[in-house]
Amino acid sequence: MSTLKTPSLLIDLGHVGDNGLPLNSAAWFQKELALCKEWGFQLNYSNNRVSLQFDQDQLVPYWIQKETPAIAWDWLRVHGFFRAGSTNSEALELARKGTPSGTLVYTEEQTAGKGRNGRSWFSSAGRGLYFTIVIRPTQPLRFWPLLTHVASVALIETLKDLFSPLKIIPHPLALDLKWPNDVLLSGKKCAGILLETMTEGLNHAALVGLGINVRKGSVPESLEKTAAYLEKMTDAVVPRRQLLVRFLQNFQEFFLMFEQGKHKDLLERWKSNSSMWDGTHVWITEGNKRRSAITCGLNEIGALMIRTPEGNLETVLAGDISVSRMVEG
């Protein structure tokens, strides 16, 4: 299926607010209007004008930009899609063209969503959040793997915020961070992070991609034993744009911590939200081979330290392997 960018009409409707736009019989206007309705955007009609019904869920570029505070960048550049192959791929093209730090690429649906190690990420239309942030860190490249931890901590803090102070959900969540890039909800994966980097000459950028399962339909039936979506686990409606904006705010705060060289503090925040980083029996999968080990900490760039059954201390780097809890018995 072809890429489908957010139509200019949706961008304009977001700008004009309740006043709306005069209805237009032009073919392009009618086509884009039908497209907005097809993708579920709530429209109001009055006095021969059309406007967007404001809520906290609809992913409207101007609303995302306006509601996101500028903390780590001057302002948020937003590139929206109804359908895209992968937000990381779209973000890479923008990074190659020199887009500045603080560029957001989001889509309602991904047709080729990417996970780690070449795996796919199920991305059904309107069911989750699928987005990538382009940033241009000033820290040395060897520390860039910590950006996965920046995103992980920002997301888990955002999910905590749903209970307090936002009061969107009625009870706290049972959250856990699984190294290197998964956020677990009651032991099931509800979000994943994909960090990719671009170094072409002097043009360096990091692409921080996230997929968050928000509502029914975001998790395929085949994965329901190991994956979860927020609304089922929270017994509440979770507005997607409010969740995204809160994450972008938290992400900037932890990204500044990274940029200020407070890497130890960042790792401590990550470890305080993870139950498996030290003293946990795990299986490490490498290709078709699987071996057991015991976790024994993180190094300065966030790589996992393990001890093998033979007593050897090894460093596990992100992108090479996957780690899962050992099943006892």
DADAZI-V974989 format. One line per field, one symbol per residue. phi: phi as a letter, one per 30 degrees, with the letter a starting at -180 (. if undefined). psi: psi as a letter, one per 40 degrees, with the letter a starting at -180 (. if undefined). burial: I if it has 9 or more other ideal C-beta (glycine too) atoms within 8 Angstrom, else O. A space follows every 50 residues. Layout:
phi: ???
psi: ???
burial: ???
//
This chain:
phi: .ddbdeddddddddddiddibddbddedddddddddddciddccbahibb bdddaccdcceddddddcdcccbdadccccbdbbdadddddddddddjed djcccbbdbccbeccdhidcbdbddicbcbabccbbdcdeedcdedddde dddddddddddedbcdhdcdadcdcaccdcbcccbhicdcabbbcbbbbb icccaccccbbbdcbejdcdedcddcbbcedddchadcdddddddddddd edddddedddidddddddddddcbccdbicdbcccbiccbbcabdbjbdd ciddcbcdedjdcbcccdjcbbbbddcdj
psi: iiihihiddddddddeaddaihiheiddddddddddddeehhiihhffih ihhhaedhghddddddehihdeidihhhhiidhidhddddddddddeeii hfhhhiidhhefihaifeiihhgihedahhihhhigieiideeddedddd dddddddddddddhedfdieiiigiihhheeihihfeiheiihhhiihgg beghihhhiihhhdiheehideeedeiiidddeefihhhddddddddddd dddddddddeefdddddddddeeheeehehhihhhhbeihiiihifiiae eeihhihideeihihhiiediihiihhi.
burial: OOOOOOIOIIIIIIOIOOOIIOIOOOOOIIOIIOIIIOIOIOIIOOOOII IIOOOOOIIIIIIIIOOIOIOIIOOIIIIIIIIIOIIIIIIIOIIIOOOI IIIIIIIIIIIOIIIIOOOOIIIIOOIIIIIIIIIIIOOOOOIIIIIIII IIIIIIIIIIIIIOOIOIIOOOIOIIIIIIIIIIIOOIIIIIIIIIIIOO OOIIIIIIIIIIIIIOOIIOOOIOOOIIIIIOIIOIOIIIIIIIIIIIII IIIIIIIIIOOOIOOIIOIIIOIIOIIOOIOIIIIOOOOOIIIIIIOIOO OIIIIIIIOOOOOIOIOIOOOOIOOOOOO
//
